[in-house]
Amino acid sequence: MRSSALALVASFGVLLLPGFSQPAQAAKYKIRWFVGHQNPDYFEIAAKDFKNEVETRSRGEISVDIMTAVNDETHNGSSSAPEIAAQVEKGEAEMGHSFVDVVGGLDPRLYAFEAPYLMRGDRHMEAVLEGPVGEELLEGFRAHHMVGLSFTYSGGPSLVASAGREIRRPEDMKGLKIGVYGDAVNEAWLKSLGAVPVGIGHDLGSIHGLASGGSLDGVVITWQNFARTALQQDFKYMNLAGSTYLVSVTYINEKFFESLPEAYRAIIKEASRAAWRVERAKTIELNATAKRAMTGKGVRPVVLTDAGKRGFDQALRPAYEGSIERLIGRGFIERIKSTPDAPDAPLHIAGH
């Protein structure tokens, strides 16, 4: 193992999953699964379900060690996650999990989830993730010697939290310093509305200090992350619901994956997709619960009128016709737009 891989291992710890021990027999195939973010929500339960399913169905011939960053503030999607993809690509780790914007450099089409109002809602998202578009994105990992397995939310629909004003028209965004992950797509659409993007990666812990210090007027965030970090003390309004989506992806080294028996490859794919379908559904529930809690504490959701929606559509057009289409591809964007909604909401799809 190269020194860079050793450094990555040193930065991570094995996630201890209560109630699960290693298989009694020595595993023939060992998977070290490096997760580029810590998420105390349903993600950990879904990861445990994946581990249990794979180890049980393979009768202990596959073991899964889930490795998470030891220091969340240091490794929360900003420094360790790009290293994870690099090590999985080189075969120095078997599996990885990252936010899609972090691995967007591998395939810019993954930035589509950051394109404003491209996704029409959770049913449309489910159809995109589970349909031909999602399969194409997962298959794209093979260009980097990896196999994409499945998508999870680990966040879901995002909003723009603001402190001093409601955002009902494009003009309301003008001059606001908005915290965002920092990729080219979310920077493009915020700038097109006259806002000032402030790249904060996925460092939730920095938001309060930046807001209280005057460096942020708002932030792109989910309801659950807003509640987790108690941002009601900094922001009064939640605007532009579902304008973008916070999505993660699981991937595995191609050479390792292809070395497995066909039956075991199927187990890993099936277990991954089953776990993440439920995770997406549970994340929607968590966001709804967080919304109720935060509105109870005085945070006000802002709903756009039809005229407001048309205003944003028009104001965002130059961003789409410029850098967003150049990066993601106009044809790919049109394919996403033309994807019909799934017949059921994700909760029903997951069977919960």
Backbone torsions as a table, in degrees:
resi	resn	phi	psi	omega
1	MET	NA	135.6	-177.2
2	ARG	-73.7	163.8	-177.8
3	SER	-61.5	-35.0	178.8
4	SER	-63.6	-37.9	177.9
5	ALA	-68.7	-38.5	177.6
6	LEU	-62.6	-39.6	178.3
7	ALA	-63.6	-38.8	178.4
8	LEU	-63.8	-45.4	179.1
9	VAL	-61.3	-39.1	-179.1
10	ALA	-65.2	-25.8	-179.3
11	SER	-84.0	-7.3	-174.0
12	PHE	-119.4	161.1	173.6
13	GLY	-129.9	158.2	177.4
14	VAL	-73.8	128.0	176.1
15	LEU	-72.2	116.9	-179.4
16	LEU	-83.2	121.8	-176.0
17	LEU	-106.6	106.5	-176.2
18	PRO	-56.6	137.9	176.7
19	GLY	88.9	-3.5	-178.7
20	PHE	-122.6	126.7	175.4
21	SER	-113.6	166.0	177.2
22	GLN	-67.2	151.1	178.9
23	PRO	-55.3	147.4	-177.8
24	ALA	-61.4	-38.3	179.7
25	GLN	-89.6	158.6	177.5
26	ALA	-69.4	130.8	-177.8
27	ALA	-71.8	140.3	177.9
28	LYS	-79.8	-33.4	-178.9
29	TYR	-125.0	126.7	-177.8
30	LYS	-114.6	127.9	179.1
31	ILE	-112.0	119.5	168.6
32	ARG	-97.6	114.4	-175.2
33	TRP	-105.3	106.4	-179.5
34	PHE	-90.8	124.1	-177.4
35	VAL	-106.4	122.6	-173.4
36	GLY	-79.5	6.9	175.4
37	HIS	-155.9	153.3	171.7
38	GLN	-97.4	137.2	-178.8
39	ASN	-141.6	110.0	-176.4
40	PRO	-80.4	6.4	-178.4
41	ASP	-83.8	-140.3	-175.5
42	TYR	-75.5	-11.7	-177.6
43	PHE	-55.8	-45.2	-176.5
44	GLU	-62.7	-38.7	178.4
45	ILE	-66.1	-43.5	179.3
46	ALA	-63.6	-38.8	177.7
47	ALA	-63.3	-40.1	177.5
48	LYS	-64.5	-38.9	177.2
49	ASP	-61.5	-41.8	178.6
50	PHE	-61.5	-48.8	180.0
51	LYS	-57.6	-48.4	-178.0
52	ASN	-62.6	-43.5	-178.1
53	GLU	-63.8	-46.0	-177.7
54	VAL	-66.3	-45.9	-178.0
55	GLU	-68.4	-37.0	-179.1
56	THR	-71.0	-49.2	-176.1
57	ARG	-69.4	-24.3	176.8
58	SER	-89.9	4.4	-179.1
59	ARG	54.5	39.5	176.0
60	GLY	82.4	0.1	-179.7
61	GLU	-75.6	-18.7	174.0
62	ILE	-116.1	130.1	172.0
63	SER	-112.8	146.5	-179.2
64	VAL	-126.4	117.0	172.4
65	ASP	-104.7	120.5	-178.2
66	ILE	-93.8	117.1	-175.8
67	MET	-107.0	121.4	178.8
68	THR	-119.4	155.9	-178.4
69	ALA	-60.9	135.4	179.8
70	VAL	-68.4	-42.6	-177.6
71	ASN	-112.7	106.5	-174.9
72	ASP	-64.0	-36.9	-178.7
73	GLU	-66.3	-33.5	-178.9
74	THR	-81.0	-35.1	-168.4
75	HIS	-115.2	12.3	-175.1
76	ASN	-75.9	73.7	172.3
77	GLY	78.8	-1.6	-174.7
78	SER	-102.4	-39.7	-177.1
79	SER	-117.4	-40.2	-173.4
80	SER	-81.6	-32.0	-173.8
81	ALA	-62.2	-44.3	175.8
82	PRO	-61.1	-34.5	178.3
83	GLU	-65.4	-35.8	-179.5
84	ILE	-59.7	-50.5	-179.5
85	ALA	-60.0	-40.0	-179.4
86	ALA	-64.2	-41.2	-178.5
87	GLN	-71.8	-37.2	176.7
88	VAL	-65.9	-40.8	178.7
89	GLU	-59.6	-40.1	-178.0
90	LYS	-83.2	-4.9	179.9
91	GLY	82.9	14.2	179.4
92	GLU	-89.7	-3.9	170.2
93	ALA	-147.5	150.1	-174.7
94	GLU	-83.9	-42.4	-175.8
95	MET	-135.8	154.5	176.3
96	GLY	-141.5	164.5	177.2
97	HIS	-147.3	125.4	-174.8
98	SER	-144.2	158.0	167.5
99	PHE	-64.6	144.6	-174.8
100	VAL	-66.0	-29.3	179.5
101	ASP	-68.6	-28.9	-179.8
102	VAL	-69.4	-36.1	179.1
103	VAL	-99.6	11.9	179.4
104	GLY	-62.5	-21.7	176.8
105	GLY	-65.7	-23.4	176.8
106	LEU	-74.1	-36.2	-179.0
107	ASP	-152.1	102.0	-176.0
108	PRO	-57.7	-18.3	178.5
109	ARG	-64.2	-21.6	177.1
110	LEU	-65.4	-19.0	176.7
111	TYR	-72.1	-5.4	-178.9
112	ALA	-57.2	-29.8	-179.9
113	PHE	-70.3	-14.0	176.3
114	GLU	-94.1	-6.3	-180.0
115	ALA	-75.2	127.8	-171.2
116	PRO	-65.9	127.8	176.1
117	TYR	57.5	21.8	173.8
118	LEU	-71.8	-36.0	176.8
119	MET	-92.4	130.6	-173.1
120	ARG	-84.1	-10.6	-177.1
121	GLY	152.6	-175.6	-173.6
122	ASP	-65.4	-36.7	178.7
123	ARG	-67.8	-38.3	176.7
124	HIS	-66.4	-43.4	177.5
125	MET	-57.7	-43.0	-178.5
126	GLU	-63.2	-39.4	178.7
127	ALA	-67.0	-38.1	178.3
128	VAL	-66.8	-47.6	-176.2
129	LEU	-68.0	-34.9	-175.4
130	GLU	-95.4	-7.0	-175.0
131	GLY	-103.8	-162.8	-176.4
132	PRO	-58.5	-36.1	179.9
133	VAL	-64.1	-46.7	178.1
134	GLY	-61.7	-41.7	178.8
135	GLU	-62.0	-39.1	179.6
136	GLU	-65.3	-40.1	178.3
137	LEU	-64.7	-42.6	178.9
138	LEU	-65.6	-40.3	179.8
139	GLU	-65.4	-27.3	-179.5
140	GLY	-62.6	-20.5	178.0
141	PHE	-65.6	-21.5	-179.0
142	ARG	-64.3	-24.9	176.8
143	ALA	-64.5	-15.0	179.3
144	HIS	-119.9	28.4	174.0
145	HIS	62.9	33.0	176.1
146	MET	-133.9	163.6	175.6
147	VAL	-120.9	122.2	175.1
148	GLY	-74.1	133.1	-176.6
149	LEU	-100.9	-48.5	-175.0
150	SER	-172.4	164.1	178.7
151	PHE	-108.7	143.8	173.2
152	THR	-130.6	161.1	177.6
153	TYR	-76.1	-62.6	-170.7
154	SER	52.1	28.3	-177.8
155	GLY	169.5	-67.8	178.4
156	GLY	86.2	-151.7	-175.1
157	PRO	-63.0	132.6	-178.5
158	SER	-105.8	161.0	176.6
159	LEU	-131.7	176.9	171.5
160	VAL	-111.6	109.5	175.8
161	ALA	-79.8	137.9	179.6
162	SER	-133.8	156.2	-175.1
163	ALA	-98.8	-52.0	-168.3
164	GLY	-101.2	-10.2	-177.1
165	ARG	-153.1	151.5	169.6
166	GLU	-75.2	149.9	178.3
167	ILE	-111.2	101.7	-179.3
168	ARG	-116.5	-20.6	-179.8
169	ARG	-133.0	158.4	177.0
170	PRO	-55.0	-35.0	-179.1
171	GLU	-62.1	-24.8	-178.7
172	ASP	-69.6	-15.4	179.4
173	MET	-86.1	-14.8	-171.5
174	LYS	-60.5	126.4	175.4
175	GLY	82.7	-7.2	-178.0
176	LEU	-75.8	135.4	175.2
177	LYS	-88.4	110.2	-171.6
178	ILE	-111.3	122.1	175.5
179	GLY	-72.8	132.2	-175.7
180	VAL	-152.1	168.0	-174.7
181	TYR	-61.7	-36.7	175.6
182	GLY	110.9	6.2	178.1
183	ASP	-80.6	168.0	-172.0
184	ALA	-64.7	-31.6	-177.0
185	VAL	-72.4	-48.5	-179.1
186	ASN	-70.7	-28.1	173.5
187	GLU	-65.5	-39.2	-177.4
188	ALA	-64.2	-45.8	-175.3
189	TRP	-75.2	-32.2	177.1
190	LEU	-68.4	-42.5	178.4
191	LYS	-64.1	-34.2	-179.7
192	SER	-65.3	-21.5	177.9
193	LEU	-96.3	5.0	178.5
194	GLY	86.2	6.7	178.4
195	ALA	-83.9	166.3	178.7
196	VAL	-112.2	105.3	179.9
197	PRO	-67.2	136.0	175.6
198	VAL	-121.2	109.1	-176.6
199	GLY	-71.7	118.9	178.0
200	ILE	-122.9	6.3	-177.0
201	GLY	59.9	-134.8	176.7
202	HIS	-115.0	29.8	-177.6
203	ASP	-85.0	83.4	-179.5
204	LEU	-61.7	-31.7	-176.8
205	GLY	-66.4	-17.1	-178.5
206	SER	-86.8	-14.3	-169.3
207	ILE	-64.1	-47.6	-176.8
208	HIS	-59.4	-45.7	-179.5
209	GLY	-63.2	-41.4	179.3
210	LEU	-66.3	-39.6	179.9
211	ALA	-68.8	-46.3	-178.7
212	SER	-67.9	-25.5	178.2
213	GLY	-87.4	0.0	177.6
214	GLY	86.5	7.7	-179.3
215	SER	-86.6	-12.4	178.5
216	LEU	-133.1	135.5	170.6
217	ASP	-102.6	-13.1	-178.1
218	GLY	-168.4	176.1	-179.3
219	VAL	-156.7	142.8	172.9
220	VAL	-81.5	122.5	-170.9
221	ILE	-161.5	157.8	175.1
222	THR	-89.5	163.6	177.3
223	TRP	-60.0	-43.1	-176.4
224	GLN	-65.7	-43.2	178.1
225	ASN	-67.7	-33.7	176.2
226	PHE	-61.6	-46.1	-179.3
227	ALA	-69.0	-41.2	-177.1
228	ARG	-59.5	-36.5	-177.1
229	THR	-99.2	11.9	174.8
230	ALA	52.0	48.7	-176.0
231	LEU	-80.9	1.1	175.6
232	GLN	-62.6	-18.6	176.9
233	GLN	-76.5	-15.5	-177.5
234	ASP	-111.6	-32.2	-172.3
235	PHE	-128.3	139.1	-175.9
236	LYS	-99.5	-26.5	-170.5
237	TYR	-124.6	146.3	173.1
238	MET	-119.1	116.6	-169.1
239	ASN	-122.4	163.8	172.8
240	LEU	54.0	51.8	-177.2
241	ALA	-59.0	132.9	177.3
242	GLY	70.4	17.2	-179.8
243	SER	-66.4	-34.5	174.5
244	THR	-138.3	173.5	-179.5
245	TYR	-131.0	139.2	174.7
246	LEU	-95.5	112.3	-170.9
247	VAL	-129.5	147.3	176.3
248	SER	-123.7	165.2	-178.0
249	VAL	-140.5	142.8	175.6
250	THR	-106.2	136.8	-177.4
251	TYR	-143.0	160.4	-174.7
252	ILE	-138.7	148.0	178.9
253	ASN	-59.8	131.1	-173.7
254	GLU	-65.2	-45.8	-177.9
255	LYS	-62.7	-43.8	177.6
256	PHE	-62.7	-45.2	-177.5
257	PHE	-61.6	-45.4	-177.9
258	GLU	-71.6	-17.2	177.6
259	SER	-78.3	-13.8	-179.1
260	LEU	-78.9	152.3	171.7
261	PRO	-58.1	149.4	-177.1
262	GLU	-54.1	-40.9	-179.0
263	ALA	-61.9	-36.0	-179.1
264	TYR	-75.6	-33.3	174.2
265	ARG	-62.3	-41.1	178.9
266	ALA	-64.5	-40.9	179.5
267	ILE	-60.0	-46.2	-178.0
268	ILE	-63.5	-45.0	179.3
269	LYS	-63.4	-47.9	-177.0
270	GLU	-64.7	-42.6	-179.2
271	ALA	-65.9	-39.7	179.2
272	SER	-63.5	-47.7	-177.1
273	ARG	-69.1	-37.5	178.9
274	ALA	-64.4	-44.3	-179.1
275	ALA	-64.1	-41.4	-175.2
276	TRP	-78.3	-24.1	172.7
277	ARG	-62.8	-44.2	178.2
278	VAL	-68.1	-38.7	178.9
279	GLU	-59.7	-42.8	179.8
280	ARG	-62.6	-42.0	178.9
281	ALA	-64.4	-44.3	-179.8
282	LYS	-66.7	-34.2	177.7
283	THR	-64.0	-38.5	176.2
284	ILE	-61.0	-41.8	177.5
285	GLU	-63.0	-44.0	-179.1
286	LEU	-62.3	-40.5	178.3
287	ASN	-65.0	-38.8	178.2
288	ALA	-65.0	-40.9	178.1
289	THR	-64.8	-42.5	178.9
290	ALA	-64.7	-37.7	178.0
291	LYS	-61.4	-44.9	178.5
292	ARG	-61.7	-41.9	-179.3
293	ALA	-64.9	-42.5	-176.7
294	MET	-73.9	-37.3	176.1
295	THR	-66.2	-30.4	175.1
296	GLY	-66.8	-19.4	178.5
297	LYS	-101.3	12.7	172.7
298	GLY	100.0	-0.1	176.8
299	VAL	-76.4	133.0	-173.4
300	ARG	-107.3	117.6	172.1
301	PRO	-71.4	136.9	179.9
302	VAL	-109.0	122.3	-178.3
303	VAL	-104.6	128.3	179.9
304	LEU	-74.0	141.7	170.0
305	THR	-77.4	169.6	176.7
306	ASP	-59.8	-39.4	178.2
307	ALA	-64.8	-38.7	177.5
308	GLY	-63.0	-41.9	178.4
309	LYS	-62.4	-42.4	179.0
310	ARG	-64.3	-36.7	178.8
311	GLY	-62.6	-42.8	178.8
312	PHE	-69.5	-38.8	177.5
313	ASP	-56.7	-44.4	-178.2
314	GLN	-69.8	-42.0	-177.1
315	ALA	-68.4	-28.2	-177.8
316	LEU	-86.5	-10.1	-176.3
317	ARG	-57.9	-44.6	179.2
318	PRO	-60.3	-35.9	178.8
319	ALA	-65.2	-41.3	178.3
320	TYR	-65.7	-45.5	-176.8
321	GLU	-71.7	-13.8	178.9
322	GLY	-101.8	-110.7	-169.3
323	SER	-68.9	-31.0	-177.4
324	ILE	-66.6	-47.5	178.8
325	GLU	-66.9	-35.9	178.8
326	ARG	-64.5	-35.3	-176.6
327	LEU	-81.8	-47.7	-174.2
328	ILE	-89.4	-33.8	-176.8
329	GLY	103.4	125.6	-178.0
330	ARG	-62.4	-41.6	-179.4
331	GLY	-62.7	-39.5	179.9
332	PHE	-67.3	-39.9	176.8
333	ILE	-61.0	-44.0	-179.9
334	GLU	-64.3	-35.4	177.2
335	ARG	-64.3	-39.1	176.9
336	ILE	-65.5	-45.0	180.0
337	LYS	-60.5	-37.2	-175.9
338	SER	-83.8	-4.2	177.4
339	THR	-70.3	119.7	179.6
340	PRO	-70.1	151.5	178.8
341	ASP	-60.6	150.1	172.0
342	ALA	-63.5	147.7	-176.6
343	PRO	-66.0	-24.3	-178.4
344	ASP	-125.7	156.9	173.7
345	ALA	-68.7	156.9	-178.9
346	PRO	-55.9	-32.3	179.3
347	LEU	-60.3	-40.3	178.8
348	HIS	-73.9	-36.1	178.9
349	ILE	-61.2	-39.8	-178.1
350	ALA	-77.5	-9.7	179.8
351	GLY	78.6	23.7	-179.4
352	HIS	-122.9	NA	NA
